[in-house]
Amino acid sequence: MRTSVRSLAPALAVALSAAAPAAAKTFDDIVAADLGFARDQLAATAATVPVDRYPSRTGPDGQSPSSSE
């Protein structure tokens, strides 16, 4: 079944009108949301790294001291 452009137009209009209030956010609100997202992503990633697989120290080259030998 093909969806015509005419049947998508009302949904598109609703979606675009729903996005309009986002433009009213302040720069501080946007940055706070971005930082919150980054914090959540970092926490989720850090939770997946096994404790014994993460170097406790790294050298200036970014490698762990034991792997540079």
N, C-alpha and C positions, 0 to 999 in steps of 0.2 A: 504494500500500500504506500503510495507516494504522498508525501506531505506537501501541500501547496504553500506558496509564500503567503497567500491570503490567510490561511489558517494559523500561520506563525506570527502574523503581525500583531494580534492582541497580546500574545505572550511576550513578544519583544517590547511592546509599549509598556507593559507592566514591569518588566525587568529593568528597563531604562528609567522608569519613574521611581522605582525602588532604590536605584543606585544614586539618585540625586542628593539625598541627605548626606551621603558620604563626603560630598564636596564641601559641606559646611564644617567639617572637622577642622580643628586648628592644627597647625604644624606640630605643636607639642603633643596633641592627641595621637597624631599619626606616628611620631617618633616613639611615643610610649607603647603603642600597639606593636610596632616593629621590634622594639627591645623585648617586649613580653614574648613575642613569637620566637625570637632568637634564644631567649632564656629557656623556653620550653623545648625547643629543638636540641639545644646543648644538653639539657638534663636528660632527654630521651636517648641521645647518643651516648652520653657518659654512662648511662645505666646499662648499656649493652656491651661495654668494654670490660672484659674479665680483669679482675684485680691483678692477676699474675701475668698479664700480657701487656701491661702499660709500663713504660720505663719510669722509674722514679727520678732518674737524672738523665739529661741529654747534654752532649757536647756542643760546642759552638756551631758545628756543622748540622745539628739537628738529630744526630744519631746517638743511640745509647752507647755509653763507653764500652760495653762488652761486645757490641756488634761492629765496632770500628777496628777491631784487631784482625 
